[in-house]
Amino acid sequence: MTKKILITGGAGFIGSNYACRRILNGDEVTIFDNLSRDGAKENLQWIASSINGKPFQFVEGDVRDFNKLKETVEKKDIIVHLAAQVAVTSSVNDPQFDFNVNAGGTFNVLESARQCENNPIIIYASTNKVYGEIEGIEVKEDKSRYSFEQLPLGISEKQLLDFHSPYGCSKGCGDQYVRDYSRIYNIPTVVFRQSCIYGTRQFGIEDQGWVAWFVIAAVLGKQVSIYGDGKQVRDLLFINDLLNVYDLAIEKIDKAQGQIFNIGGGIENSISIWKEFGPILEKIHGKNIPIEIKGWRPGDQKIYISDISKAK
């Protein structure tokens, strides 16, 4: 059955991939994006060239503009809310902008949905950063990585929230609003606290999308900055697997609504960002990659691995 789907941030990395998927599926897709990020216009062109002539709608807009957003939300069946300020470092440099986009923008999406007649499903892309530095859990340091002593599967949704950094605060604010709008207004919302997502159409930069950035830097012969000691561990999830989860949450909304899920590659797909990933990349590239070691960044976790048992 054809669905009317709105994707905020639909010209971004995750959004462009999901838009293409759902357009090819025959759904009526509206992309809502302000095109402020590098690569957004190229992503729109890629979508247009990849959908075999199928139609879609593009609205150039900002989630801070409530009236335009509300007008676009009207009569949609599904809202996938991906529009965001995405970098911890940028949030530290300009916390007001970060708050207005992430917390305010998410509130505008929810209010637009509450005031429309359709009671649309809302999928919200949250972040593992809502858990902060994950203090109080014993961490073991090995030669190439950190590991949790007591949590063999990683961090579950029962972990206490600790919004460290303006980015963690703003995304966490949206995270909790999304959950509460399900409880208070019976809007079918789903929160995904996402770990490191990587894949096609990701134009990585130093402070967001590190897998893509390391690959790009290697190809271009650029020096890579390593913040911390390179033993920090993350679990990686390929973009298509994330989109499969979105589809399943929508398909099984009776089970998923009102729920929060940690989503990532899990323990089997965890890797330290340089001590383990670096040698793999250098072997594939066939060259040594120059690096510069820098200090730890605010709220940077020594280890984050998603316990994906609930999502499974």
Secondary structure as a PSIPRED ss2 file (coil, helix, strand):
# PSIPRED VFORMAT (PSIPRED V4.0)

   1 M C   1.000  0.000  0.000
   2 T C   1.000  0.000  0.000
   3 K C   1.000  0.000  0.000
   4 K E   0.000  0.000  1.000
   5 I E   0.000  0.000  1.000
   6 L E   0.000  0.000  1.000
   7 I E   0.000  0.000  1.000
   8 T E   0.000  0.000  1.000
   9 G C   1.000  0.000  0.000
  10 G C   1.000  0.000  0.000
  11 A C   1.000  0.000  0.000
  12 G C   1.000  0.000  0.000
  13 F H   0.000  1.000  0.000
  14 I H   0.000  1.000  0.000
  15 G H   0.000  1.000  0.000
  16 S H   0.000  1.000  0.000
  17 N H   0.000  1.000  0.000
  18 Y H   0.000  1.000  0.000
  19 A H   0.000  1.000  0.000
  20 C H   0.000  1.000  0.000
  21 R H   0.000  1.000  0.000
  22 R H   0.000  1.000  0.000
  23 I H   0.000  1.000  0.000
  24 L H   0.000  1.000  0.000
  25 N C   1.000  0.000  0.000
  26 G C   1.000  0.000  0.000
  27 D C   1.000  0.000  0.000
  28 E E   0.000  0.000  1.000
  29 V E   0.000  0.000  1.000
  30 T E   0.000  0.000  1.000
  31 I E   0.000  0.000  1.000
  32 F E   0.000  0.000  1.000
  33 D E   0.000  0.000  1.000
  34 N C   1.000  0.000  0.000
  35 L C   1.000  0.000  0.000
  36 S C   1.000  0.000  0.000
  37 R C   1.000  0.000  0.000
  38 D C   1.000  0.000  0.000
  39 G C   1.000  0.000  0.000
  40 A H   0.000  1.000  0.000
  41 K H   0.000  1.000  0.000
  42 E H   0.000  1.000  0.000
  43 N H   0.000  1.000  0.000
  44 L H   0.000  1.000  0.000
  45 Q H   0.000  1.000  0.000
  46 W H   0.000  1.000  0.000
  47 I H   0.000  1.000  0.000
  48 A H   0.000  1.000  0.000
  49 S H   0.000  1.000  0.000
  50 S H   0.000  1.000  0.000
  51 I C   1.000  0.000  0.000
  52 N C   1.000  0.000  0.000
  53 G C   1.000  0.000  0.000
  54 K C   1.000  0.000  0.000
  55 P C   1.000  0.000  0.000
  56 F C   1.000  0.000  0.000
  57 Q E   0.000  0.000  1.000
  58 F E   0.000  0.000  1.000
  59 V E   0.000  0.000  1.000
  60 E E   0.000  0.000  1.000
  61 G C   1.000  0.000  0.000
  62 D C   1.000  0.000  0.000
  63 V C   1.000  0.000  0.000
  64 R C   1.000  0.000  0.000
  65 D C   1.000  0.000  0.000
  66 F H   0.000  1.000  0.000
  67 N H   0.000  1.000  0.000
  68 K H   0.000  1.000  0.000
  69 L H   0.000  1.000  0.000
  70 K H   0.000  1.000  0.000
  71 E H   0.000  1.000  0.000
  72 T H   0.000  1.000  0.000
  73 V H   0.000  1.000  0.000
  74 E C   1.000  0.000  0.000
  75 K C   1.000  0.000  0.000
  76 K C   1.000  0.000  0.000
  77 D C   1.000  0.000  0.000
  78 I E   0.000  0.000  1.000
  79 I E   0.000  0.000  1.000
  80 V E   0.000  0.000  1.000
  81 H E   0.000  0.000  1.000
  82 L C   1.000  0.000  0.000
  83 A C   1.000  0.000  0.000
  84 A C   1.000  0.000  0.000
  85 Q C   1.000  0.000  0.000
  86 V C   1.000  0.000  0.000
  87 A C   1.000  0.000  0.000
  88 V H   0.000  1.000  0.000
  89 T H   0.000  1.000  0.000
  90 S H   0.000  1.000  0.000
  91 S H   0.000  1.000  0.000
  92 V H   0.000  1.000  0.000
  93 N H   0.000  1.000  0.000
  94 D C   1.000  0.000  0.000
  95 P H   0.000  1.000  0.000
  96 Q H   0.000  1.000  0.000
  97 F H   0.000  1.000  0.000
  98 D H   0.000  1.000  0.000
  99 F H   0.000  1.000  0.000
 100 N H   0.000  1.000  0.000
 101 V H   0.000  1.000  0.000
 102 N H   0.000  1.000  0.000
 103 A H   0.000  1.000  0.000
 104 G H   0.000  1.000  0.000
 105 G H   0.000  1.000  0.000
 106 T H   0.000  1.000  0.000
 107 F H   0.000  1.000  0.000
 108 N H   0.000  1.000  0.000
 109 V H   0.000  1.000  0.000
 110 L H   0.000  1.000  0.000
 111 E H   0.000  1.000  0.000
 112 S H   0.000  1.000  0.000
 113 A H   0.000  1.000  0.000
 114 R H   0.000  1.000  0.000
 115 Q H   0.000  1.000  0.000
 116 C C   1.000  0.000  0.000
 117 E C   1.000  0.000  0.000
 118 N C   1.000  0.000  0.000
 119 N C   1.000  0.000  0.000
 120 P C   1.000  0.000  0.000
 121 I E   0.000  0.000  1.000
 122 I E   0.000  0.000  1.000
 123 I E   0.000  0.000  1.000
 124 Y E   0.000  0.000  1.000
 125 A E   0.000  0.000  1.000
 126 S E   0.000  0.000  1.000
 127 T E   0.000  0.000  1.000
 128 N H   0.000  1.000  0.000
 129 K H   0.000  1.000  0.000
 130 V H   0.000  1.000  0.000
 131 Y H   0.000  1.000  0.000
 132 G C   1.000  0.000  0.000
 133 E C   1.000  0.000  0.000
 134 I C   1.000  0.000  0.000
 135 E C   1.000  0.000  0.000
 136 G C   1.000  0.000  0.000
 137 I C   1.000  0.000  0.000
 138 E C   1.000  0.000  0.000
 139 V E   0.000  0.000  1.000
 140 K E   0.000  0.000  1.000
 141 E E   0.000  0.000  1.000
 142 D C   1.000  0.000  0.000
 143 K C   1.000  0.000  0.000
 144 S C   1.000  0.000  0.000
 145 R C   1.000  0.000  0.000
 146 Y E   0.000  0.000  1.000
 147 S E   0.000  0.000  1.000
 148 F E   0.000  0.000  1.000
 149 E C   1.000  0.000  0.000
 150 Q C   1.000  0.000  0.000
 151 L C   1.000  0.000  0.000
 152 P C   1.000  0.000  0.000
 153 L C   1.000  0.000  0.000
 154 G C   1.000  0.000  0.000
 155 I E   0.000  0.000  1.000
 156 S C   1.000  0.000  0.000
 157 E C   1.000  0.000  0.000
 158 K C   1.000  0.000  0.000
 159 Q C   1.000  0.000  0.000
 160 L C   1.000  0.000  0.000
 161 L C   1.000  0.000  0.000
 162 D C   1.000  0.000  0.000
 163 F C   1.000  0.000  0.000
 164 H C   1.000  0.000  0.000
 165 S C   1.000  0.000  0.000
 166 P H   0.000  1.000  0.000
 167 Y H   0.000  1.000  0.000
 168 G H   0.000  1.000  0.000
 169 C H   0.000  1.000  0.000
 170 S H   0.000  1.000  0.000
 171 K H   0.000  1.000  0.000
 172 G H   0.000  1.000  0.000
 173 C H   0.000  1.000  0.000
 174 G H   0.000  1.000  0.000
 175 D H   0.000  1.000  0.000
 176 Q H   0.000  1.000  0.000
 177 Y H   0.000  1.000  0.000
 178 V H   0.000  1.000  0.000
 179 R H   0.000  1.000  0.000
 180 D H   0.000  1.000  0.000
 181 Y H   0.000  1.000  0.000
 182 S H   0.000  1.000  0.000
 183 R H   0.000  1.000  0.000
 184 I H   0.000  1.000  0.000
 185 Y H   0.000  1.000  0.000
 186 N C   1.000  0.000  0.000
 187 I C   1.000  0.000  0.000
 188 P C   1.000  0.000  0.000
 189 T E   0.000  0.000  1.000
 190 V E   0.000  0.000  1.000
 191 V E   0.000  0.000  1.000
 192 F E   0.000  0.000  1.000
 193 R E   0.000  0.000  1.000
 194 Q E   0.000  0.000  1.000
 195 S C   1.000  0.000  0.000
 196 C E   0.000  0.000  1.000
 197 I E   0.000  0.000  1.000
 198 Y E   0.000  0.000  1.000
 199 G C   1.000  0.000  0.000
 200 T C   1.000  0.000  0.000
 201 R C   1.000  0.000  0.000
 202 Q C   1.000  0.000  0.000
 203 F C   1.000  0.000  0.000
 204 G C   1.000  0.000  0.000
 205 I E   0.000  0.000  1.000
 206 E C   1.000  0.000  0.000
 207 D C   1.000  0.000  0.000
 208 Q E   0.000  0.000  1.000
 209 G C   1.000  0.000  0.000
 210 W H   0.000  1.000  0.000
 211 V H   0.000  1.000  0.000
 212 A H   0.000  1.000  0.000
 213 W H   0.000  1.000  0.000
 214 F H   0.000  1.000  0.000
 215 V H   0.000  1.000  0.000
 216 I H   0.000  1.000  0.000
 217 A H   0.000  1.000  0.000
 218 A H   0.000  1.000  0.000
 219 V H   0.000  1.000  0.000
 220 L H   0.000  1.000  0.000
 221 G C   1.000  0.000  0.000
 222 K C   1.000  0.000  0.000
 223 Q C   1.000  0.000  0.000
 224 V E   0.000  0.000  1.000
 225 S E   0.000  0.000  1.000
 226 I E   0.000  0.000  1.000
 227 Y E   0.000  0.000  1.000
 228 G C   1.000  0.000  0.000
 229 D C   1.000  0.000  0.000
 230 G C   1.000  0.000  0.000
 231 K C   1.000  0.000  0.000
 232 Q C   1.000  0.000  0.000
 233 V E   0.000  0.000  1.000
 234 R E   0.000  0.000  1.000
 235 D E   0.000  0.000  1.000
 236 L E   0.000  0.000  1.000
 237 L E   0.000  0.000  1.000
 238 F E   0.000  0.000  1.000
 239 I H   0.000  1.000  0.000
 240 N H   0.000  1.000  0.000
 241 D H   0.000  1.000  0.000
 242 L H   0.000  1.000  0.000
 243 L H   0.000  1.000  0.000
 244 N H   0.000  1.000  0.000
 245 V H   0.000  1.000  0.000
 246 Y H   0.000  1.000  0.000
 247 D H   0.000  1.000  0.000
 248 L H   0.000  1.000  0.000
 249 A H   0.000  1.000  0.000
 250 I H   0.000  1.000  0.000
 251 E H   0.000  1.000  0.000
 252 K C   1.000  0.000  0.000
 253 I H   0.000  1.000  0.000
 254 D H   0.000  1.000  0.000
 255 K H   0.000  1.000  0.000
 256 A H   0.000  1.000  0.000
 257 Q C   1.000  0.000  0.000
 258 G C   1.000  0.000  0.000
 259 Q E   0.000  0.000  1.000
 260 I E   0.000  0.000  1.000
 261 F E   0.000  0.000  1.000
 262 N E   0.000  0.000  1.000
 263 I E   0.000  0.000  1.000
 264 G C   1.000  0.000  0.000
 265 G C   1.000  0.000  0.000
 266 G C   1.000  0.000  0.000
 267 I H   0.000  1.000  0.000
 268 E H   0.000  1.000  0.000
 269 N H   0.000  1.000  0.000
 270 S E   0.000  0.000  1.000
 271 I E   0.000  0.000  1.000
 272 S E   0.000  0.000  1.000
 273 I C   1.000  0.000  0.000
 274 W C   1.000  0.000  0.000
 275 K C   1.000  0.000  0.000
 276 E C   1.000  0.000  0.000
 277 F H   0.000  1.000  0.000
 278 G H   0.000  1.000  0.000
 279 P H   0.000  1.000  0.000
 280 I H   0.000  1.000  0.000
 281 L H   0.000  1.000  0.000
 282 E H   0.000  1.000  0.000
 283 K H   0.000  1.000  0.000
 284 I H   0.000  1.000  0.000
 285 H H   0.000  1.000  0.000
 286 G C   1.000  0.000  0.000
 287 K C   1.000  0.000  0.000
 288 N C   1.000  0.000  0.000
 289 I C   1.000  0.000  0.000
 290 P C   1.000  0.000  0.000
 291 I E   0.000  0.000  1.000
 292 E E   0.000  0.000  1.000
 293 I E   0.000  0.000  1.000
 294 K E   0.000  0.000  1.000
 295 G C   1.000  0.000  0.000
 296 W C   1.000  0.000  0.000
 297 R C   1.000  0.000  0.000
 298 P C   1.000  0.000  0.000
 299 G C   1.000  0.000  0.000
 300 D C   1.000  0.000  0.000
 301 Q C   1.000  0.000  0.000
 302 K C   1.000  0.000  0.000
 303 I E   0.000  0.000  1.000
 304 Y E   0.000  0.000  1.000
 305 I C   1.000  0.000  0.000
 306 S E   0.000  0.000  1.000
 307 D C   1.000  0.000  0.000
 308 I C   1.000  0.000  0.000
 309 S C   1.000  0.000  0.000
 310 K C   1.000  0.000  0.000
 311 A C   1.000  0.000  0.000
 312 K C   1.000  0.000  0.000
